[in-house]
């Protein structure tokens, strides 16, 4: 019952209490698209919605559910970006990276061109 109340009225709770409850309820991590990660941020792959042939190539390179992935470098023009996954540095176009879901675990937000 408390969980239902917290989900429906979170604005009335102090930020520290909200973050503690979100963490306890498994709601503490941000999920975004891979192309939304900035250089220095990392997370775990949670889903992929790519064409079958592209998906198989990505899986062969280590893009599998639960794999740790880090954005290492974003090009000055934003496309492509370089990601470190399973011991390999791989450049992906935003059109492919935008179809991969990532649960962000850490890192500093930046402009993606460091």
C-alpha positions as CSV (number, residue, x, y, z in Angstrom):
1,X,0.0,0.0,0.0
2,X,2.8,2.4,0.8
3,X,4.4,1.6,-2.6
4,X,1.1,2.6,-4.3
5,X,0.9,5.8,-2.4
6,X,4.6,6.7,-3.2
7,X,4.0,6.0,-6.9
8,X,1.0,8.3,-7.0
9,X,2.2,11.2,-4.8
10,X,6.0,11.4,-5.0
11,X,6.0,15.2,-5.3
12,X,5.1,15.5,-1.6
13,X,8.2,13.7,-0.4
14,X,11.5,15.3,0.3
15,X,14.1,14.5,-2.5
16,X,16.3,12.4,-0.2
17,X,13.3,10.3,0.9
18,X,12.1,9.9,-2.7
19,X,15.5,8.7,-3.9
20,X,15.8,6.2,-1.0
21,X,12.3,4.8,-1.7
22,X,13.0,4.7,-5.5
23,X,16.2,2.7,-4.8
24,X,14.4,0.3,-2.4
25,X,11.6,-0.2,-5.0
26,X,14.1,-0.9,-7.8
27,X,13.3,2.4,-9.5
28,X,16.6,4.2,-8.9
29,X,18.4,3.8,-12.2
30,X,17.8,5.8,-15.3
31,X,17.1,3.9,-18.5
32,X,17.9,5.6,-21.8
33,X,18.9,4.9,-25.4
34,X,22.6,4.2,-26.0
35,X,23.0,7.3,-28.1
36,X,21.9,9.4,-25.1
37,X,25.0,8.4,-23.1
38,X,27.7,11.0,-22.9
39,X,31.4,10.3,-22.9
40,X,32.4,8.9,-19.6
41,X,28.9,7.4,-18.8
42,X,28.4,3.7,-18.5
43,X,25.6,1.2,-18.0
44,X,24.2,-2.2,-18.8
45,X,22.3,-3.2,-22.0
46,X,18.7,-3.9,-21.2
47,X,17.1,-4.3,-24.7
48,X,17.8,-4.0,-28.4
49,X,15.3,-3.2,-31.2
50,X,17.4,-3.6,-34.3
51,X,17.1,-5.5,-37.6
52,X,17.9,-9.2,-37.3
53,X,21.1,-9.0,-39.3
54,X,22.4,-6.0,-37.4
55,X,21.3,-7.5,-34.1
56,X,23.3,-10.7,-34.8
57,X,26.4,-8.7,-35.7
58,X,26.1,-6.6,-32.5
59,X,25.5,-9.8,-30.4
60,X,28.7,-11.3,-31.9
61,X,30.6,-8.2,-30.8
62,X,29.3,-8.4,-27.2
63,X,26.1,-6.4,-27.3
64,X,24.0,-8.7,-25.2
65,X,21.5,-8.2,-22.4
66,X,23.3,-7.3,-19.2
67,X,26.7,-6.4,-20.8
68,X,28.4,-3.4,-19.4
69,X,28.9,-0.7,-22.0
70,X,30.7,2.7,-21.7
71,X,30.5,5.7,-24.1
72,X,34.2,6.5,-24.6
73,X,34.0,9.2,-27.3
74,X,31.4,11.2,-29.2
75,X,32.5,12.7,-32.4
76,X,32.5,16.5,-32.7
77,X,29.5,16.3,-35.0
78,X,27.7,13.8,-32.8
79,X,27.8,10.7,-35.2
80,X,29.3,8.1,-34.8
81,X,30.2,7.5,-31.1
82,X,32.7,5.0,-29.7
83,X,31.6,2.5,-27.1
84,X,33.7,0.1,-25.0
85,X,31.9,-3.3,-24.6
86,X,33.3,-6.7,-23.7
87,X,36.9,-5.6,-24.1
88,X,36.4,-4.0,-27.6
89,X,36.1,-0.4,-28.7
90,X,33.3,-0.2,-31.3
91,X,32.0,2.9,-33.3
92,X,28.2,2.9,-33.8
93,X,26.1,5.3,-35.8
94,X,23.3,7.0,-33.8
95,X,20.7,5.3,-35.9
96,X,21.9,2.0,-34.5
97,X,22.7,3.2,-31.0
98,X,19.3,4.8,-30.7
99,X,17.7,1.3,-30.8
100,X,19.6,0.0,-27.8
101,X,18.3,0.5,-24.3
102,X,20.8,1.1,-21.5
103,X,20.3,1.3,-17.7
104,X,22.7,4.0,-16.7
105,X,25.0,3.0,-13.8
106,X,27.5,5.8,-13.5
107,X,29.7,8.4,-15.0
108,X,29.6,12.1,-15.4
109,X,27.3,13.8,-17.9
110,X,29.1,15.9,-20.5
111,X,28.8,17.1,-24.0
112,X,29.9,13.8,-25.5
113,X,32.9,15.2,-27.3
114,X,35.6,14.7,-24.7
